[in-house]
Amino acid sequence: MYFTDRGIEELEKRRGDDEVTLAWLSERLSEFVDIHPDFEVPIERFATWLARLDDPED
């Protein structure tokens, strides 16, 4: 198990039953980048990946 897997597992355990909107998630990601600017590039890449999941060209 990688270190990051523990964070994903914790998220699932703590919030796995929550329902959220993509607008809510976008706001949380923006807040995270504001607090941790060094993570801007990976967060932007993750958001782009999520946005384009259904795009057949990607």
C-alpha positions in Angstrom: 0.0 0.0 0.0 1.3 3.4 -0.9 1.2 6.3 1.5 -1.5 8.1 -0.5 -3.7 5.0 -0.4 -4.2 5.6 3.3 -5.7 9.0 2.6 -8.0 7.6 0.0 -9.1 4.9 2.3 -9.7 7.4 5.1 -11.8 9.5 2.8 -13.9 6.6 1.9 -14.4 5.5 5.5 -15.2 9.0 6.8 -17.2 10.4 3.8 -18.1 7.4 1.8 -21.8 7.8 2.4 -21.8 11.6 1.7 -23.2 13.0 -1.5 -21.5 16.0 -3.0 -21.7 18.1 -6.1 -18.9 18.7 -8.5 -19.2 22.4 -7.6 -18.5 21.5 -4.0 -15.5 19.4 -5.0 -14.2 22.2 -7.2 -14.4 24.6 -4.3 -12.6 22.3 -2.0 -9.8 21.7 -4.6 -9.5 25.5 -5.1 -9.2 25.9 -1.3 -6.6 23.2 -1.1 -4.5 24.8 -3.8 -4.8 28.2 -2.1 -3.4 26.7 1.1 -0.9 24.4 -0.7 0.2 26.2 -3.9 2.9 23.6 -4.5 0.2 21.1 -5.4 -1.4 23.4 -8.1 -0.1 21.4 -11.0 -1.2 17.9 -9.9 -4.6 19.2 -8.7 -5.2 20.9 -12.0 -4.2 17.7 -13.9 -6.5 15.7 -11.7 -9.4 18.2 -12.3 -8.8 18.1 -16.0 -8.7 14.3 -16.0 -12.1 14.2 -14.1 -13.6 16.8 -16.5 -12.6 14.8 -19.6 -13.5 11.3 -18.4 -16.2 10.9 -21.0 -14.4 12.6 -23.8 -13.6 10.0 -26.4 -10.6 12.0 -27.7 -8.7 11.8 -24.4 
